[in-house]
Amino acid sequence: MKLHLLCVGRLTLSYLNEGCAEFAERLKRYLPLSITEIKEHKTGRKQDLPRIIAAEGENLAQRIPNGAFVIALDQRGKGLRSEQLADLMHEHMVRSIPEWVLLIGGPYGLSDAMRDRADLVMSLSPMTLTHQMARLLLLEQLYRCCTIIRNEPYHH
């Protein structure tokens, strides 16, 4: 199974860049991983937000391959324990699901269309996280899933 993160926006903070690079390298020992960054649209006007969120959603949708299991990150999504996410990943590996596509929206979140398109809407936390911080936490959790599946000592 392949993992593909589709992210709105770039990592701009060095400590997040370093952390994401670290967990991406660790994760690649277990599964193929690709990360695609979609251009983040900036606005100074609140009335532009729906248009911007929709445009970012369309850019994400164009990059989702057929047959992929899509997970959208949203603070209103379902909260899973690490073990539950690992169980889902393992189940999909056994069932030969070819790819997980994980969507991380920009500062204004994901469009309703992207949440509707997702097979699972998942929350990393009920708290609001920056999209850059969410990427780091997601990569760590995906790595943790792989160590749980392989019964390795990283997860306690």
C-alpha positions in Angstrom: 0.0 0.0 0.0 1.2 3.5 -0.8 0.7 6.7 1.2 0.1 10.0 -0.5 -0.3 13.2 1.5 -2.0 16.0 -0.4 -1.4 19.2 1.5 -2.5 22.8 0.9 0.5 25.0 1.5 4.2 24.6 2.1 6.1 24.0 5.3 7.6 27.4 6.2 9.0 26.8 9.7 12.4 25.0 9.9 11.6 22.9 12.9 8.4 21.5 11.2 10.4 20.9 8.0 13.0 19.0 10.0 10.4 17.0 11.9 8.4 16.1 8.8 11.6 15.1 7.0 12.5 12.8 9.9 9.2 11.0 10.1 8.9 10.8 6.3 12.2 9.0 6.1 11.2 6.7 8.9 7.9 6.0 7.3 9.5 5.2 3.9 11.2 2.2 5.5 7.7 0.6 5.7 5.6 2.0 2.9 6.1 4.2 -0.2 5.3 7.8 0.6 4.7 10.8 -1.5 3.8 14.4 -0.4 2.2 16.8 -2.8 1.9 20.5 -1.9 -1.0 22.4 -3.5 -0.7 26.2 -3.8 -2.3 28.0 -0.8 -4.4 30.9 -1.8 -4.1 34.0 0.4 -6.9 36.5 1.2 -7.4 39.6 3.2 -11.1 39.6 2.7 -13.5 37.2 4.5 -16.0 37.2 1.5 -13.3 35.5 -0.6 -13.0 32.4 1.8 -15.7 30.2 0.2 -14.2 30.7 -3.3 -10.7 30.0 -2.0 -11.7 26.9 -0.1 -13.5 25.6 -3.2 -10.6 26.3 -5.5 -8.2 24.5 -3.2 -10.6 21.6 -2.9 -10.8 21.3 -6.7 -7.0 21.3 -6.9 -6.9 18.5 -4.3 -9.6 16.5 -6.1 -7.8 16.5 -9.4 -4.9 14.6 -7.7 -6.9 11.8 -6.1 -6.4 8.6 -8.1 -9.2 6.1 -8.6 -9.2 3.3 -6.1 -7.6 5.2 -3.3 -8.9 5.3 0.2 -9.3 9.0 1.0 -8.8 10.3 4.6 -9.6 14.0 5.1 -8.2 15.7 8.2 -10.7 17.9 9.9 -11.1 18.9 13.6 -14.8 17.9 13.4 -13.8 14.4 12.1 -13.8 11.1 13.9 -11.1 10.8 16.6 -9.2 7.5 16.5 -6.6 6.1 18.9 -3.3 5.2 17.3 -4.2 1.5 17.6 -7.5 2.0 15.8 -5.7 3.8 12.9 -3.1 1.0 12.8 -5.9 -1.6 12.7 -7.5 0.2 9.7 -4.2 0.4 7.9 -3.5 -3.3 8.5 -7.0 -4.2 7.3 -6.4 -2.2 4.1 -3.0 -3.8 3.6 -4.6 -7.3 3.9 -7.4 -6.3 1.5 -4.8 -4.9 -1.0 -6.2 -1.3 -1.0 -3.6 0.2 -3.3 -3.2 3.7 -1.7 -4.2 5.9 1.1 -4.6 9.6 0.1 -4.6 11.9 3.2 -5.9 15.4 2.7 -4.6 18.3 4.8 -6.4 21.6 4.1 -4.9 25.0 4.3 -5.5 27.7 7.0 -9.2 27.8 6.1 -9.7 24.1 6.1 -11.2 21.7 3.5 -14.2 22.3 1.4 -17.4 20.4 2.0 -16.9 18.7 -1.3 -13.6 17.2 -0.1 -15.1 16.1 3.2 -17.9 14.5 1.3 -15.4 12.8 -1.1 -13.5 11.3 1.8 -14.0 7.7 2.9 -13.0 8.8 6.4 -13.0 12.3 7.9 -10.6 12.1 10.8 -9.5 14.4 13.5 -6.0 14.5 15.0 -7.3 16.6 17.9 -10.4 18.5 18.9 -8.2 21.6 19.2 -7.4 23.7 16.2 -4.0 23.0 14.7 -2.1 24.8 12.0 -2.0 22.9 8.7 1.8 22.7 9.0 1.6 21.2 12.5 -1.1 18.8 11.4 1.3 17.4 8.7 4.0 16.7 11.4 1.5 15.0 13.7 0.0 12.9 10.8 3.4 11.7 9.6 4.3 10.7 13.2 1.0 8.8 13.6 1.4 7.0 10.3 4.9 5.9 11.4 3.5 4.8 14.7 0.9 2.8 12.9 3.6 0.9 11.0 5.5 0.2 14.2 2.3 -1.1 15.8 1.5 -3.4 12.9 5.1 -4.8 13.0 5.0 -5.0 16.8 8.0 -2.9 17.2 8.9 -1.1 20.5 8.3 2.6 19.3 4.7 2.5 20.4 4.0 2.2 24.2 
